[in-house]
Amino acid sequence: MVEEETSEQTPVEEDASGDEDNSRFSWYVVNSFSGYEKRVMIFLAGQLKRKYPDCVGEVLIPTQEITSNVRGRKTSRKKKLYPGYVFVQLDLNPEMIMDIRAMSNVSGFPPMNQGNPEPLTDAEISRLKGQADGSDKSKIIRVPYSVGQTVRVTEGPFNNFTGVVESINPERGRVRVIFTIFGRKAPVEIDFSQVRPV
């Protein structure tokens, strides 16, 4: 089985020789087998960088934080934005291309592992980095309910009451439920962790 990735972005230390050195680097996509992205990242940042010390820059696996409600508890986890892909800053030469393609768990460079790899544009890599650090998108919150769904309250003053979801506020982690109490409809706002789908 493949272990879940916990570390998603590892900037590799670059020589402090100045920005003019970075102009020779371009960003490339390395196609790894799904689930082996971290191993490929370690190879690129370790073994490949040792072999070509001035030719490997930053290595990136873009991820996004996903918040969900599991059994009444809010949980967060990192989800890969591009499973099967590792992004690396390289001053590429033909020997490096052969070394990367020959590595286990790597299927080459997209699109079809033919010819010389094409570097990413500055706009593409800016978008990727924005997604990875959260500046491009707000974090995703998974809501286990939908409007009109019947739910049961599991704790609090309305414990064991059953009602229908009227509205959902994912940002606040709350759901508005309509209960029928003594023949009258009563809307109540409850935390996600206090209700379960029926």
N, C-alpha and C positions, 0 to 999 in steps of 0.2 A: 504493500500500500504506500501511497505517496503522502508524506506529511504535509499538513496545512502550513502555508507560508505565514510567518509572523512578521518577518522583516521584509519590507517591500521596496525600500529605496535606500541605496547605500552610495553616497557620494565617495568616490575614490579620491584620496589626497592627490592633489596635483602639485607639480613643482612651482615654487613661488617665484618663477622667473618673469612673471608679468603677463599682461593680456595679449601682447603681441605674439606670444607663443601659442595662444589658443586659436589664432586665426587659421592655423594649419589643420585643426581638428574639425571633423564633421561628425554628425550624428548618424548612426546606422541602426538598422533593425536586425537582430539575430533571431532566427526562428528556432525555438527549442521545443522539445516534446512537452506536452501539457503536464504540469505538475513538477517539472524539473527546472523551472525558471531560476530558482535560487542557486542550484548547483551550477548552472551556466553562468550566473552572475559572479559566483565565487571564482570560477575558472577565469573569466575575463578580468576580474579585478586582482586576481592573484597570479596564477601561472602565466597568463598571457602578458600581464604588465611586467612581471619579472623578466620575461624573454625580450620584450620590447619596451623598456622603461620609459622612453620618451614618446611613445606612440599610443598609449591608452589613457584616456581621461576618466570622465564620470561614467558610472554604470547605473541604470535606472530600471526598476520594475514598477510602473505606475499602479497605485492602488487607490481605493476609495473606502472611507469608513461607512459601514452599514450598521444602522441601529435597528434592532428588532425587539419584539416583546416575546420572550419564550417562558412559558409557564409562570407568568406573572412577574418576571424579572426583565428589566431592560438590559440587553446585551449589545455589545459593539464588537465588530470584527472587521478585518481588512479584506476587501475583495479585489482581486486583480482586475484592472480595467481591460487589459489585453492579454488573456491567458495564452501562453505559448510564445510570447514575445519578450525579448530583453532588449533594451535600448542602450547603446554604448557610444561613447565619444572616442573616435579613433583618427589617427593619422595613418590611413590605411595603405598597405603595400601588398603585393601579390603573395608574399610568404605568409603574412597574417591571414589573408583570405583562406589559404590552404589549411593553416592551423585551426582556424575557427570551424571550417567545414568538416575537418577530420575529427573534431571533438565528439565524444559520445554524448548523447542526449541533444544534439544539435542537428537540425535538418538543413541548415544553410542560411542563406539570406533570401527574403522574399523579393519578388513574387515567385519565381520558379527556380531559384538557385542556379541561374544561368548567367554567364558573363560576369562583369564587375557589378558589385552592389551599388545601388543608387542611394546617395545620402538624403536624409530628411531636410526639408526646408526649415528656416528659422521659425516660421509661423507654426509649423507642425510641432516642433519640439517645445515651443512656448506654451502651446495648448496642452501638450502632455504634462509638462511640469506644473502648469496651473491646476490640472485635474489631480495630480498626485499630492500637491500641498494644500488642496482644498480651496484655493483662491478662485478657481474656475467655476466650481459648482458647490452648492451647499451639500452637506451630507444627506444621504438618502435615509429615510425612515420607513421601515416596512410596517404596514398596518395590517394586522391579522383580521380586520373586520371590514364590512362594506355597509353602505347605507341600505337600510331595509332588512338587515340580517337580525335574527333573534339571538340575544345574548343573555347569559346568566351572571349575576353579580356574585363574586366569591368572597368578598370581605367588605367591611364597613357597615354603615347603618342600613344599607339595602341588601345585605347578605341573603342569598338564595332567591332574590327577586328576579323575574324574567321580564325582559323588555325588548323593544325594537330600536335599533340604531337609527337616529335621526340625522346626525351629522358627526363628522370626524375632524379633529384638530391635531394633525400629526406634529406640528411644531411644538405644541404644548403637551403632547402625549395624552390627550384627553378625548373622550367620546361622549356625545350627548345621547342619552337613552330615554325613550318614552316608556314609562311604566303605567299600568292601569291599577290605581289604588282606590278601593271603594267605588268602583265604577267610573272613576274620573281619570283622565290622562294627566300624568305628571312628568314633565321633562326634567331630567337630572343629568348634570355633567359629572363624569366619573373618569378616574385615571385608567389608562390602558391595562395596568397591572391588576385592576380589580374586577375585570370582566373576562368571561370566556365565551366563545361561540357555543351555541347549543347544538 
